[in-house]
Amino acid sequence: MAKKVVATLQTQGKQYAKVIQMKRSEKTGAYTFVETIVPNDKVQEFLTKR
């Protein structure tokens, strides 16, 4: 039976979000997913840059 792990991303009063971005490989054409953890106020900035 698998265990469900719940992780909190709240430390030192700052709120964080897990951002999952889909990117296409230039070599194979396959899609990959890149996961990063960024502060809530920097989410839009992270998504606009490539």
N, C-alpha and C positions, 0 to 999 in steps of 0.2 A: 504494500500500500504506500502510495507516495505521500509525502508531507507537503503541506502548503506553507510556504515561507512568505511572511509579510514584512517588507522592509520599509522603514520610514526614512524619508529623505529630509527630515527637519532636524537641523543641528544649529545650535547657537542662534536661534531666532530667525534664521534666514530660510526662506522657502525655495525649494528646488523642484525642477520638473525633469522627467525623463523624456528626451526628444528622440524620436525614431525617424530617420530620414532615408528615403529610397533613392539609390543612385544606380545609374546604368554603367556597366563596365564597357569601356571603349574597345577592349580587346575581344571579348566574347559576345557582348551584347546582352548578357544576363544581368538581371537586377540583383543588387545586394542591399542590405539594410545596415545602416550605421546608427548605433545607439550611443547617446551621450547624455550626461547629467549636467544641466546648466541652471543658474538662478532664474527665477520667474521673470525678473525684469530684463533679462538678456535673451529670452526665447525668440522674439521676433527678429532681433539682430542676428542671431545664429541662423535662423531659417532663410534670411535674405542673402547672406553671403554664401558663396559656393566654393 
